[in-house]
Amino acid sequence: MSKAPHPDAHHPQLHAEEHQTGGGDITRNIEWLTALADLGYSGDVSLVTVGEIVLAGDGLFLYNDGKYYKSDASAAATMPVKVMALAGAAADATVLVLHDGYYRNDTLYDWTPGDGIANLLWADVNAGL
């Protein structure tokens, strides 16, 4: 890695002098596991504060108070779903959420993934689902 600043001097950063083929660059080497045990996850996660009681698998939206709440497809103000809770949490608690990736919950979900739309989760009129 060279330590020369990025051409935009306001945003200095390290940059590889030569890129590796096959996705070997550090900035491109992201791997998600798809063969997961029940309640396993793989993907982009973070810790967030929730504003109400949530359960693992709940779809959440970001409210203007900076907290996440259960999404409800029948209320535009609670959309879009931004993250999925990976555990249950009390109101005003911190919980691990999945931004993008894979989550397995054999009790909550009962389908066999397929191609295209069959792989997508949709918000429901029941908040959080």
N, C-alpha and C positions, 0 to 999 in steps of 0.2 A: 504494500500500500504506500502510495506517495502521501506526503503531508502537505502538498501544495494545496492552497485554498481553491475552492470551487470558483469558476470564472465570475460568479456573482459574489463580490467581496462582502456583501451583507449577510451571506449565508455560507460561511466556510464549513467544509466537510471533507472527510477523507474520501478518496476515490481511487479505485484500482487503476494502475497504469495500463494494464492489459486485461481484457475480460476473458474469462474461461468459457469454453464451449460446454454445452450440456447443462447449463444452469448452475454451474459451480461457484459463481460469484456469491459472496456472502450476502449481498443485498437481494439476491433472487432465490436463495435456497430455502424455501418454505415447504415443509412436508406435513401433511395431515394424515393421520391414521384413519382408515375406514373400517377395519376389522376391530370393532369395539366390544367389550364386555357390557352387560347390562349396566346402565347408569354411567357409562364411560363417555368421554367427550374428547375431541381433538379439533383445534382451530384457534382462532383469535379470541382471547378472553381478557376480561378486565374485572376489577372490583368496582362496584357502584353502590350508591345508597338508594334504597327503595322507600317510597312514601306510604306504603301499605303492606299488609301481609301478602307474601307471594309464595308460590310453590314451585318446585323444580318443573321445568317445562313451560312455565307461563311466558307468554310473549309480552314484552314491556315496551312502553313508549317513554320518551324523555319529556317531562313537564317543565314549565318555565321556572319552577323553583329549584331546578337542577337535580331532582330526584326522578327515579323511574317508577311507573305505575303500570297496572295491567291494561293492555290494549283491549278495545272493544270495537269490532268491525262496524257496529251500528252507530257509532259516534265518531264523526270525522276528527274531533278534537283529540281523540286518543289514538290516532293513527299518524304515521305508520308504525308498525312494530319495528323497533330498532335493535333489540337484543332478546335473548332467551335466558331466563333464570336457570342456573344449573343446580340450585339447591333452594330449599325453603328458607324464608327469612321473615322476621318481624318487621313491622313498620319502623322506619328510621334506622334500620340495620344495614350493614354492608353485606353484599352477596356477590358471588362470582357469576358472571354472565358470559354468554357466547355471542360474539358479534357475527362471526362467519365461520362455518365449519360443520362438524358432524356431532350428533348427540344421539345416544341410544337409551331408550326407556321402554322396556318391554311391557310394563304395566300401562303406561299412558298411551302409547302408540301401538296400533295393531294393523300394520300394512307391510307389504313387500315392496321395497323401492323398485322403481322401473326407470324408464327413460323419460326425459322431459318433465311435463307437469306432474307426473306421478311422484317425483322426488321433492316437490315443493310443499311447504307448510303454509297454510293460509290462516289469517286472523278469523276469529269466530265472533258471533254476536254475544256469546258468553264471555265476559271479560277474562282475559288471561290465556284463553285457549287458542 
